[in-house]
């Protein structure tokens, strides 16, 4: 199994357990960032699997953010680590804000 496949498996399995601790979910965000680095190595079927997992991630956004925010401020960690906007999974707080505004 390639590194990209291992990361994809970790990510998809991790999303099946959104109620874990915020620390474990931070690991999931790190896994997604590592996956972004090797995403070009994924086969077409794996890319489709990643798209489905990312859709599930967004469906779970409120739960994930609630758990993560018990252990860290995402805005602060993004600032300290200089997380690029292309790593959208680190921007759950902003995504939820925009979604709330759009629904209103």
N, C-alpha and C positions, 0 to 999 in steps of 0.2 A: 504494500500500500504506500502510495506516495505521500509526501508531507501535506500537499494540498488536500488529498483525500482524507487524511487523518484529521486535519483541521475542520474540514467540512463535517465529518462525522461528529467531532466534539461539539461543534456549533449546533447541529441539528438535534443531537441528543440533549444538549443543555437547554434548548428551547422547550423541551417536553416537561421541564421542571421549573416553571417561572416563580414558584413560591420559595425557592431556596434563599439563603442569606444574600444580602447585598454584596458581600465580599465575593461569593461564588459568581454572582452576576457580573461583577467587575471583571472576573476572569473570563466570562463569556464575551464581554466587550473586547478584551485583549485578544481573545481567540479570533473574533471577527476581524480585528485589525491585522492580525497575522495572516488571516485568510485573504484579505485584500492584497497583501504583498505577493501572494502566489496565485491569485485568481486567474491569471492568464494561462496557468498550467492546467486548468480544469477542462475536462471534455464537455461536449455540448450537454449531455444528460446531467452532468454534475453542475453545470451552470444553471440549468433549469431547477435542479434541487436547491441550489443556493437562492435563486429567486423566490422559490416557495418558502424557504426558511426565513428570508428577509420579510416576506409578506406576513408570516406568522409573528415575527419579531415586532412588526408595527401593530399587529392586532393585539399583542400583549404589552404594548408600550406603557400603559398606565400601571399595570402590575409591576413590570420591570423597574420603572422609574420609582415607584413607591418603595420597593425593596432597596434599590441602590441608594436612594436619598436618605435612608436610615444610617448609612455609613460614610457617605461622602457627598460633597456638593459638586455636581457634574461641571458646572461653570468654572469652578475653581480648579478642578483637576484638568479640564481642557486647557485653561490658561497656563497652568504650570507645565503641562506636557506639550504645549503648542500643537494641539490636535488639529489637523486640517479639516476644513468643512467637508471634504470628500469622504471623511470617515463619519458619515451622518449618524451612525449608531451611538456616538458619544454626545449627540445633541437631542436626546430624548426630551429634555425639559423644554427646549425651544419648539420641537415638533408638536408636543402636546399643547403648548400655548397657542400656536398657530391653528391647530385643529379646533381648539376651543373657540377661538375667534371666528373661524370659518363656519362653525355650527351655529353660533349666536345670531 
